[in-house]
Amino acid sequence: MHRILVEEKRWIGENRFLHALNYCMLLPGPEAQQLAIYIGWLMHRTKGGLLAGTLFVLPGFLAILALSYLYAALGNVGMVEGLFFGLKAAVLAIVINAVVRIGKRALRNNVMLGIAAAAFIAIFFFDIAFPLIILGAALIGFVGGKAGSPLFRVGGGHGAEGRAAWPTATPCWAPNCPITRGPTAPGR
């Protein structure tokens, strides 16, 4: 999703994508679908959000529908079981690739990398609740930011610094929206 939206099509900027992804990760439910709906809404308002959400779900729905029909019609199909076994490895490779790509962009210094590693260890090995991990990371970020550490200044927020890095003061349904103008938009 990042490669297509940010790098190839240039429909959304890097900072906006990461900000939206972070927000979607805090919401309950599938992050990728929420991100697709948000970007659809950002570009084309309500119709864009509805269309993006529908088109995001439709291929998976049709694939499961076809596999369900095959299973119901033919019973225990070895070919379908083999297909699912092979898909497990492919999905794992796609997820690892996405984690590495986004991690390289979002984790900009060793402190961020350390917080991410501690969060992974806390949730995977110690089964600590996700909201507690988020609160802990937010507390560390808050204290580090208030202490004035340059390691906690990344920009892209909502202050004066963030506005300079995030040129979307124009509503995105307007004809001169920096997101929908394509590769010639400022900051691209």
N, C-alpha and C positions, 0 to 999 in steps of 0.2 A: 504494500500500500504506500509506504514512504517513497520507494523508488519511483513509482508511477506518478504520484501526486506532487511530490516536491522536486524530484530530479528531472523526470522526463516531461511531464505536462506543465510543470511550474504553475499549478493552480493555487498553491498555498506555499507560504514561506517556511523555512526550517524552524524558526522560533515559534511560529503560530502552530505548526504541526505538533511540536514537542509539548507546547502548552496544552493544546487540546487533548493530546494523548495522556498527559498526566492527569488532567481533569477527568477523562473517561475512565481511567484506572481507579479513581476514587468512587465512581458510581457502581452500584450493583448491576451485574449483567455482563454481557459480552462486550469487551472494550472495542474490538474492531468494528462491530456493527454500530455502536454508538458514535465512533469516530467517523464512519462513513455517513451516517445521518447528519452529524454536525457539519461536516464539510459540504454535503449536499444542501443543507439549510443555509450555510454561509454564502454559498454561491448563487442559489436560486430560491431562497426563502422556503416557505412551507412545501411547495410543490417539489423542490429539489430534495428536501429532507425525506419526504414520503417516497419519492422515486428511488433515491439512493438506498433507503432502508429496504424497500421491496426488492430491488435488483441485487442487493447483497445477500438476501436470504433465498431468493428464487433458485439459483443453481444447486445449492445444498438440498433444498426441498425436492427438486426434481430428481437428483441423484438418489436420495433416500427412497423416494417413491418408486423409482425403477428397481432398485435393489429389493425393496419390500415385495414388489410384484413378482420378481424372479424367485424369491424365497417362497412366497405363497403358492406360486404356480408349480415350482419344481421340487419343493421340499428342501432338504439339506444339500446345498450345492457346494461342492468342494472348490469350484472355481471362484465363487464369491468369497468363501473363507480365505482362500489364498490371496485374493485381491485386497481384502481388509488387512491381512497380515503384512502385505507389501506396503500398503498405505500408511501403516503405523510408522515405518522407518522414514518414509517420505515426509510425513507431517513433522516428525521429530527433527529432521534436517532443516525444514523450513522454519520451524520455531527457533532453533538454535541460531540460524543465520539471521533472523530478525532481531533476536536479542543482542547479538554481537554488533549488528549495524546500528541499532538505536542506542545501545550502550556506548559505542564510540562517540556518538554525537552528544548524548545527554550527560555522561559522566566525564566532566571536563578537567577534573584534577583528582589527586589521590584521596582527598577527604571524601569526595562524592563516591569514589570507587569503594572506599572503606565502609561507608554507610550502606551502600548497596550490598556488599558482601556480608555485613553484619545482619542486614534484613533477610537475606537468603538463608543464612545459618539459623537465624531465629525462627523463621517459618518452617524450614525444611527439617531441621534436626530437633528443635525444641517445641515445635507445634504451638508457637505463640500466635495469638489471634492477630489477624491482619490489621484491624483498627488500632491495636496497641503499637504495632510496628510503625504505622503511619504517624501516630502521635509522637512516638519516640524520635523518628526522623525529623518531624516538624519542630520538635523541641530543640533538637541539636542545631537545626538550621536557624531557628529563631535566636538562640543564644549566640551562635557563631556570627550571625548577621549583626546583632546588637553589640557584640564585642568589636565589630569593625574589621573582622578578618577578611582579607581580599579573597580567600578561598571560597567564601560564601556569596560573593557578588558575581552573578552570571548574566544579569540583564534580562531583557524580555519581559519584565514585569509591567505593572500598570502605572509606574511613576514617570517622571520626565525622561529618565534613562530608557525605560521600556518603550515609550512612544517613539523615540528616535529609531529604535531597532525594529519597531512593529508598525509599519506604515498603513494602518487600516482605519484611520479616523473617518474616512469616507464610507458611508453605508455600502455594503457589498451588493446591493441591488441597484445602486446608481450606475449610470453608464461609465463613469470614470473611476470605478472601483479598482484599486491597485492589485487585487487578487485576480479579478476576471479579465484584466487587460492582456494577460499573457506574458511572454518572456521579456517584453519591453518595459514592464512595470518597474518603478524605482526599487532599488535594493535587490534586484534579481541578478 
